Amino acid sequence: MYWAEVNWDLCQGCNPCQARLVCNVRAIVKFDADELAFIDQGRCHGCGKCLPACSFAAIFLRNQKGEVSLYKPGPDLVGGA
């Protein structure tokens, strides 16, 4: 199972956050328009829809072993999502 995490070094705090808009379970949270996004792990199902939506590749998936899957432009996830 995977879940999403935000790399805050890459997150630009976009308004609107495109990744937040595509998340069906509303797991991507921003309390103020100018702050960085974070993932509510209780809601995230690890579907990966948010990865290609983020223009800055600031979201990645991690599995229970700590292995990371990154989105690479194109149709495939890199790292085995």
Residue pairs with C-beta under 8 A, 6 or more apart in sequence:
1 46
1 63
1 64
2 46
2 48
2 61
2 62
2 63
2 69
2 81
3 39
3 41
3 44
3 45
3 46
3 61
3 62
4 27
4 28
4 39
4 44
4 46
4 48
4 50
4 51
4 59
4 60
4 61
5 39
5 59
5 60
5 61
5 62
6 28
6 36
6 37
6 38
6 39
6 58
6 59
7 58
7 59
7 60
8 36
8 58
10 56
10 57
10 58
11 36
11 37
11 56
11 58
12 55
12 56
12 58
13 30
13 34
13 35
13 36
13 37
14 55
14 56
15 30
15 33
15 34
17 28
17 30
17 37
17 54
18 53
18 54
18 55
19 28
19 37
19 50
19 51
19 53
19 54
19 58
19 59
20 26
20 28
20 29
20 30
20 37
20 50
21 53
22 49
22 50
22 53
23 49
23 50
24 47
24 49
25 43
25 44
25 45
26 40
26 43
27 39
27 40
27 41
27 43
27 44
27 45
28 37
28 38
28 39
28 40
28 50
28 59
29 37
29 38
29 39
29 40
30 36
30 37
30 38
37 58
39 59
46 61
48 61
48 69
48 71
48 77
48 81
50 59
51 57
51 59
51 60
51 61
51 70
51 71
51 77
52 71
52 73
54 71
57 70
57 71
59 71
60 68
60 69
60 70
60 71
61 68
61 69
61 70
61 77
61 79
61 81
62 68
62 69
63 69
67 79
67 80
68 79
69 77
69 78
69 79
69 80
69 81
70 77
70 78
70 79
71 77
71 78
72 78
